[in-house]
Amino acid sequence: MTTRIAVSDVREAVAQLLDAVEARFGPTVELGTDHYWLLELGEMFSLDRIPTINAGQLSDDVASISESLARSDDETFLWHDLQHLAGVLLRFASLDLPGDEASGVI
């Protein structure tokens, strides 16, 4: 089975969600913690084996996002740039968890 989604739908959903993030947390978000658990892209979608868990770093994600904005359009590296963006987006999601879950204390 193949699952598909229109890029325009993703774009619209991301815009709506970022508007909600800005309404909830303001125009600049304090990310708090710096390190998080990370599954590597090459293993993330292969359910036939247990993936290696690594650590990601939000400060690296933020720096990479800034660097990608300064590059020309022909220097976009989807596999790299989207993974750094995903780290920040997932942190936004975790900040909205109820109770102490956002801090990592459950």
Phi and psi in degrees as GROMACS dihedral restraints (atoms count N, CA, C in turn):
[ dihedral_restraints ]
;  ai    aj    ak    al  type     phi  dphi    fc
    3     4     5     6     1  -112.1    20    10
    4     5     6     7     1   135.5    20    10
    6     7     8     9     1  -107.9    20    10
    7     8     9    10     1   135.0    20    10
    9    10    11    12     1  -126.9    20    10
   10    11    12    13     1   156.6    20    10
   12    13    14    15     1  -149.9    20    10
   13    14    15    16     1   142.0    20    10
   15    16    17    18     1   -75.1    20    10
   16    17    18    19     1   135.1    20    10
   18    19    20    21     1   -59.1    20    10
   19    20    21    22     1   -34.9    20    10
   21    22    23    24     1   -62.5    20    10
   22    23    24    25     1   -35.6    20    10
   24    25    26    27     1   -67.5    20    10
   25    26    27    28     1   -41.1    20    10
   27    28    29    30     1   -63.0    20    10
   28    29    30    31     1   -44.9    20    10
   30    31    32    33     1   -58.4    20    10
   31    32    33    34     1   -45.3    20    10
   33    34    35    36     1   -65.6    20    10
   34    35    36    37     1   -42.6    20    10
   36    37    38    39     1   -63.9    20    10
   37    38    39    40     1   -42.9    20    10
   39    40    41    42     1   -62.8    20    10
   40    41    42    43     1   -43.1    20    10
   42    43    44    45     1   -60.8    20    10
   43    44    45    46     1   -45.3    20    10
   45    46    47    48     1   -61.7    20    10
   46    47    48    49     1   -44.4    20    10
   48    49    50    51     1   -67.5    20    10
   49    50    51    52     1   -40.4    20    10
   51    52    53    54     1   -67.3    20    10
   52    53    54    55     1   -33.8    20    10
   54    55    56    57     1   -61.0    20    10
   55    56    57    58     1   -41.4    20    10
   57    58    59    60     1   -67.9    20    10
   58    59    60    61     1   -39.2    20    10
   60    61    62    63     1   -60.0    20    10
   61    62    63    64     1   -46.4    20    10
   63    64    65    66     1   -64.4    20    10
   64    65    66    67     1   -39.0    20    10
   66    67    68    69     1   -65.5    20    10
   67    68    69    70     1   -37.3    20    10
   69    70    71    72     1   -79.9    20    10
   70    71    72    73     1   -42.1    20    10
   72    73    74    75     1  -113.5    20    10
   73    74    75    76     1    -9.5    20    10
   75    76    77    78     1    95.6    20    10
   76    77    78    79     1   177.9    20    10
   78    79    80    81     1   -71.6    20    10
   79    80    81    82     1   -19.5    20    10
   81    82    83    84     1  -128.8    20    10
   82    83    84    85     1   129.0    20    10
   84    85    86    87     1  -106.1    20    10
   85    86    87    88     1   126.9    20    10
   87    88    89    90     1   -77.7    20    10
   88    89    90    91     1   113.3    20    10
   90    91    92    93     1   -81.3    20    10
   91    92    93    94     1   -16.3    20    10
   93    94    95    96     1    73.7    20    10
   94    95    96    97     1  -110.5    20    10
   96    97    98    99     1   -59.6    20    10
   97    98    99   100     1   161.5    20    10
   99   100   101   102     1  -110.6    20    10
  100   101   102   103     1   -34.0    20    10
  102   103   104   105     1  -104.5    20    10
  103   104   105   106     1   150.6    20    10
  105   106   107   108     1  -151.8    20    10
  106   107   108   109     1   162.3    20    10
  108   109   110   111     1   -75.0    20    10
  109   110   111   112     1   142.3    20    10
  111   112   113   114     1  -137.6    20    10
  112   113   114   115     1   133.1    20    10
  114   115   116   117     1   -99.3    20    10
  115   116   117   118     1   132.5    20    10
  117   118   119   120     1   -70.8    20    10
  118   119   120   121     1   143.9    20    10
  120   121   122   123     1   -56.4    20    10
  121   122   123   124     1   -40.3    20    10
  123   124   125   126     1   -64.7    20    10
  124   125   126   127     1   -18.7    20    10
  126   127   128   129     1  -111.0    20    10
  127   128   129   130     1   -18.3    20    10
  129   130   131   132     1   -59.6    20    10
  130   131   132   133     1   -35.1    20    10
  132   133   134   135     1  -108.9    20    10
  133   134   135   136     1    14.6    20    10
  135   136   137   138     1  -107.0    20    10
  136   137   138   139     1    96.4    20    10
  138   139   140   141     1   -83.4    20    10
  139   140   141   142     1     5.6    20    10
  141   142   143   144     1   -85.3    20    10
  142   143   144   145     1    -2.2    20    10
  144   145   146   147     1  -149.3    20    10
  145   146   147   148     1   158.2    20    10
  147   148   149   150     1   -80.0    20    10
  148   149   150   151     1   126.4    20    10
  150   151   152   153     1   -75.5    20    10
  151   152   153   154     1   157.9    20    10
  153   154   155   156     1   -79.6    20    10
  154   155   156   157     1   133.3    20    10
  156   157   158   159     1   -95.5    20    10
  157   158   159   160     1   128.2    20    10
  159   160   161   162     1  -118.8    20    10
  160   161   162   163     1  -175.6    20    10
  162   163   164   165     1  -114.6    20    10
  163   164   165   166     1   136.7    20    10
  165   166   167   168     1  -105.8    20    10
  166   167   168   169     1   168.0    20    10
  168   169   170   171     1  -137.7    20    10
  169   170   171   172     1   119.9    20    10
  171   172   173   174     1   -62.6    20    10
  172   173   174   175     1   -36.5    20    10
  174   175   176   177     1   -63.0    20    10
  175   176   177   178     1   -34.9    20    10
  177   178   179   180     1   -69.8    20    10
  178   179   180   181     1   -40.2    20    10
  180   181   182   183     1   -60.5    20    10
  181   182   183   184     1   -46.8    20    10
  183   184   185   186     1   -62.8    20    10
  184   185   186   187     1   -43.6    20    10
  186   187   188   189     1   -62.9    20    10
  187   188   189   190     1   -41.5    20    10
  189   190   191   192     1   -66.5    20    10
  190   191   192   193     1   -37.9    20    10
  192   193   194   195     1   -62.8    20    10
  193   194   195   196     1   -44.6    20    10
  195   196   197   198     1   -61.7    20    10
  196   197   198   199     1   -42.5    20    10
  198   199   200   201     1   -63.7    20    10
  199   200   201   202     1   -41.0    20    10
  201   202   203   204     1   -65.6    20    10
  202   203   204   205     1   -33.9    20    10
  204   205   206   207     1   -68.1    20    10
  205   206   207   208     1   -26.8    20    10
  207   208   209   210     1   -84.7    20    10
  208   209   210   211     1   -15.4    20    10
  210   211   212   213     1   -81.0    20    10
  211   212   213   214     1   159.5    20    10
  213   214   215   216     1   -75.2    20    10
  214   215   216   217     1   161.8    20    10
  216   217   218   219     1   -59.1    20    10
  217   218   219   220     1   -29.6    20    10
  219   220   221   222     1   -81.1    20    10
  220   221   222   223     1     3.3    20    10
  222   223   224   225     1  -112.7    20    10
  223   224   225   226     1    34.3    20    10
  225   226   227   228     1   -89.9    20    10
  226   227   228   229     1   130.0    20    10
  228   229   230   231     1  -118.3    20    10
  229   230   231   232     1    89.8    20    10
  231   232   233   234     1   -51.2    20    10
  232   233   234   235     1   -48.5    20    10
  234   235   236   237     1   -59.4    20    10
  235   236   237   238     1   -34.7    20    10
  237   238   239   240     1   -85.9    20    10
  238   239   240   241     1   -52.1    20    10
  240   241   242   243     1   -66.7    20    10
  241   242   243   244     1   -40.0    20    10
  243   244   245   246     1   -68.5    20    10
  244   245   246   247     1   -33.7    20    10
  246   247   248   249     1   -66.4    20    10
  247   248   249   250     1   -39.1    20    10
  249   250   251   252     1   -67.6    20    10
  250   251   252   253     1   -39.9    20    10
  252   253   254   255     1   -63.2    20    10
  253   254   255   256     1   -40.6    20    10
  255   256   257   258     1   -60.8    20    10
  256   257   258   259     1   -37.7    20    10
  258   259   260   261     1   -58.8    20    10
  259   260   261   262     1   -43.6    20    10
  261   262   263   264     1   -70.2    20    10
  262   263   264   265     1   -42.9    20    10
  264   265   266   267     1   -62.5    20    10
  265   266   267   268     1   -39.7    20    10
  267   268   269   270     1   -66.9    20    10
  268   269   270   271     1   -33.1    20    10
  270   271   272   273     1   -65.8    20    10
  271   272   273   274     1   -40.5    20    10
  273   274   275   276     1   -56.5    20    10
  274   275   276   277     1   -45.6    20    10
  276   277   278   279     1   -60.9    20    10
  277   278   279   280     1   -43.6    20    10
  279   280   281   282     1   -67.6    20    10
  280   281   282   283     1   -30.0    20    10
  282   283   284   285     1   -67.8    20    10
  283   284   285   286     1   -19.9    20    10
  285   286   287   288     1   -95.0    20    10
  286   287   288   289     1     1.4    20    10
  288   289   290   291     1   -64.9    20    10
  289   290   291   292     1   147.7    20    10
  291   292   293   294     1   -70.4    20    10
  292   293   294   295     1   149.9    20    10
  294   295   296   297     1    65.2    20    10
  295   296   297   298     1  -146.1    20    10
  297   298   299   300     1   -83.2    20    10
  298   299   300   301     1    -0.3    20    10
  300   301   302   303     1   -60.7    20    10
  301   302   303   304     1   -32.6    20    10
  303   304   305   306     1   -63.4    20    10
  304   305   306   307     1   -32.7    20    10
  306   307   308   309     1   -83.3    20    10
  307   308   309   310     1    -8.4    20    10
  309   310   311   312     1    94.0    20    10
  310   311   312   313     1    -2.3    20    10
  312   313   314   315     1   -98.7    20    10
  313   314   315   316     1   114.4    20    10
